[in-house]
Amino acid sequence: MTVQVQQTAENAEPSFRWYALYTASGQENRVKQRLERELQLHGMSESVRAIVVPEETVFEIRAGKRRTRKRSFLPGYVLIEAAMNRKLKQLIEGVPGVVGFAGTRTQPIPLRPEEVERILARIEERKHTATIEAQFSVGDPVRIIDGPFANFVGVVKEVNLERQKLKVEVGILGRKTPVELDMSQVELAIQTPGT
């Protein structure tokens, strides 16, 4: 009877679960590529359904130019959906950049389904709505580089990321006047000691 149970277990569909891998921060995409390559090389690709780097698209404005880049919203983590076994665990842990599994030292602990759903929903949501990362904060000195107030220097009073606008207080005719500007129209002013 024991032999029959063992044969049934061997023939059963493997159980795929989600696991979190700790990685070196900033190495998440490299780890994903290395994992895919190692799985292919060792003929174990069928043991892994998905490898996901939780990231979002971010717009940033640097030197008056708008740029798009990807940023991990769970730095140092890669999610993997796998039918885990000892051989697969050893292969994954041997990939450069992988620090280990979330869980105990000896046994990776699968993520709860509700955790996975929340993270995957956030990834999907972030695909369609990009975050704007501005280099400006309230109180920052800025120089206006475009428009009718070009070359004026002022202080940021409000930051509106959704509209990509700043309210900047500038001195016009001896009075402090608030002016609304696009983020692309200003740059951080270099402060010198005593100003």
C-alpha positions as CSV (number, residue, x, y, z in Angstrom):
1,M,0.0,0.0,0.0
2,T,2.9,2.4,0.7
3,V,4.3,1.7,-2.8
4,Q,1.0,2.6,-4.4
5,V,0.7,5.9,-2.5
6,Q,4.2,6.8,-3.4
7,Q,3.6,6.1,-7.1
8,T,0.4,8.1,-7.1
9,A,2.3,11.0,-5.5
10,E,5.0,10.8,-8.2
11,N,2.4,10.9,-11.0
12,A,0.4,13.7,-9.5
13,E,0.4,17.2,-11.0
14,P,3.1,19.2,-9.2
15,S,1.8,21.8,-6.8
16,F,2.8,25.3,-7.9
17,R,3.1,27.9,-5.2
18,W,4.4,31.5,-5.0
19,Y,7.7,32.1,-3.1
20,A,9.6,35.3,-2.4
21,L,13.4,35.4,-3.1
22,Y,15.7,37.8,-1.3
23,T,18.1,39.3,-3.8
24,A,20.8,41.9,-3.7
25,S,19.0,45.3,-3.9
26,G,19.1,46.7,-7.5
27,Q,19.9,43.2,-8.9
28,E,16.3,42.0,-9.2
29,N,16.1,42.0,-13.1
30,R,19.6,40.4,-13.4
31,V,18.5,37.7,-10.9
32,K,15.4,37.0,-13.0
33,Q,17.5,36.7,-16.2
34,R,20.0,34.4,-14.5
35,L,17.3,32.3,-13.1
36,E,15.7,31.8,-16.5
37,R,19.0,30.9,-18.0
38,E,19.9,28.4,-15.3
39,L,16.5,26.8,-15.4
40,Q,16.8,26.4,-19.2
41,L,20.3,25.1,-18.9
42,H,19.4,22.4,-16.3
43,G,16.1,21.4,-18.0
44,M,14.0,22.6,-15.1
45,S,11.9,25.3,-16.8
46,E,8.7,23.3,-16.4
47,S,9.1,23.5,-12.6
48,V,8.7,27.3,-12.7
49,R,5.6,29.0,-14.1
50,A,6.5,32.6,-13.5
51,I,9.3,34.8,-12.3
52,V,8.1,38.3,-11.4
53,V,10.1,41.5,-10.5
54,P,7.5,43.8,-8.7
55,E,8.2,47.1,-10.5
56,E,6.4,50.2,-11.6
57,T,7.0,52.8,-14.3
58,V,8.2,56.2,-12.9
59,F,8.4,59.5,-14.7
60,E,11.1,61.7,-13.4
61,I,12.1,65.2,-14.4
62,R,15.8,65.9,-14.5
63,A,17.4,69.0,-16.0
64,G,14.1,70.0,-17.4
65,K,13.6,66.7,-19.3
66,R,11.0,64.1,-18.6
67,R,12.3,60.6,-18.5
68,T,10.6,57.2,-17.9
69,R,12.3,54.4,-16.0
70,K,11.3,51.2,-14.2
71,R,11.6,51.1,-10.4
72,S,11.1,48.2,-8.1
73,F,8.4,48.8,-5.5
74,L,9.6,45.8,-3.4
75,P,13.4,46.4,-3.6
76,G,15.4,43.2,-3.0
77,Y,12.6,40.8,-3.8
78,V,11.8,38.6,-6.8
79,L,8.6,36.4,-6.8
80,I,8.7,33.0,-8.3
81,E,5.8,30.6,-8.9
82,A,7.2,27.1,-8.7
83,A,6.6,23.4,-7.9
84,M,9.4,23.5,-5.3
85,N,11.6,20.5,-4.6
86,R,15.0,20.1,-3.1
87,K,16.8,20.1,-6.4
88,L,15.0,23.3,-7.6
89,K,15.7,25.0,-4.3
90,Q,19.4,24.3,-4.5
91,L,19.5,25.5,-8.1
92,I,17.8,28.8,-7.2
93,E,19.9,29.4,-4.2
94,G,23.0,28.9,-6.3
95,V,22.1,31.7,-8.8
96,P,24.4,34.7,-8.3
97,G,22.5,37.6,-6.7
98,V,20.0,35.3,-4.8
99,V,20.4,35.8,-1.1
100,G,17.8,33.2,-0.2
101,F,14.2,32.4,0.2
102,A,11.7,34.1,2.5
103,G,11.1,31.5,5.2
104,T,13.2,29.4,7.4
105,R,16.9,28.6,6.6
106,T,16.0,25.1,5.6
107,Q,12.6,25.4,4.1
108,P,11.1,28.1,1.8
109,I,7.7,29.2,3.0
110,P,5.1,29.8,0.2
111,L,3.4,33.2,0.2
112,R,-0.3,33.3,1.2
113,P,-2.6,33.5,-1.8
114,E,-4.0,36.9,-0.6
115,E,-0.5,38.3,-0.4
116,V,0.2,37.2,-4.0
117,E,-3.1,38.6,-5.3
118,R,-2.4,42.0,-3.6
119,I,1.1,42.2,-5.1
120,L,0.1,41.1,-8.6
121,A,-2.9,43.5,-8.5
122,R,-0.5,46.3,-7.6
123,I,1.8,45.4,-10.4
124,E,-1.1,45.4,-12.9
125,E,-2.4,48.7,-11.6
126,R,1.1,50.3,-11.8
127,K,1.4,49.2,-15.5
128,H,-1.5,51.5,-16.4
129,T,-0.7,54.4,-14.1
130,A,2.8,55.7,-13.9
131,T,4.1,57.4,-10.8
132,I,5.8,60.8,-11.1
133,E,9.0,61.2,-9.2
134,A,9.9,64.8,-8.9
135,Q,13.2,66.2,-7.7
136,F,11.4,69.2,-6.2
137,S,10.1,69.7,-2.7
138,V,8.4,72.6,-1.0
139,G,11.1,75.2,0.1
140,D,13.6,74.3,-2.7
141,P,15.2,77.2,-4.5
142,V,14.6,76.9,-8.2
143,R,15.7,78.7,-11.4
144,I,13.1,79.2,-14.1
145,I,14.6,78.1,-17.4
146,D,11.6,78.5,-19.8
147,G,8.7,80.9,-20.4
148,P,8.2,84.6,-19.7
149,F,9.9,84.3,-16.3
150,A,13.1,82.6,-17.6
151,N,16.2,83.3,-15.5
152,F,14.1,84.3,-12.4
153,V,14.9,82.5,-9.2
154,G,12.2,81.6,-6.7
155,V,11.2,79.2,-4.0
156,V,8.8,76.2,-4.4
157,K,5.6,76.7,-2.4
158,E,3.5,73.8,-3.8
159,V,4.1,70.6,-5.7
160,N,1.3,69.0,-7.7
161,L,2.6,65.7,-9.0
162,E,-0.6,64.7,-10.8
163,R,-0.5,67.8,-13.0
164,Q,3.3,68.1,-13.0
165,K,3.0,71.7,-11.8
166,L,4.8,73.8,-9.3
167,K,3.7,76.9,-7.6
168,V,6.9,79.0,-7.3
169,E,7.2,82.3,-5.4
170,V,9.3,84.8,-7.4
171,G,10.2,88.4,-6.8
172,I,8.6,90.6,-9.5
173,L,8.9,94.3,-9.2
174,G,10.0,94.0,-5.6
175,R,7.0,91.8,-4.5
176,K,6.8,88.1,-3.9
177,T,4.4,86.7,-6.5
178,P,3.3,83.1,-6.8
179,V,3.6,81.7,-10.4
180,E,2.4,78.3,-11.6
181,L,4.9,76.5,-13.8
182,D,5.3,73.1,-15.4
183,M,8.0,71.1,-13.7
184,S,9.9,71.0,-17.1
185,Q,10.2,74.9,-16.9
186,V,12.4,74.9,-13.8
187,E,15.6,73.4,-12.4
188,L,17.0,73.3,-8.9
189,A,19.0,76.4,-8.2
190,I,22.5,76.1,-6.8
191,Q,22.6,77.7,-3.5
192,T,25.8,79.5,-2.5
193,P,26.7,80.1,1.2
194,G,25.0,83.2,2.5
195,T,22.1,83.2,0.1
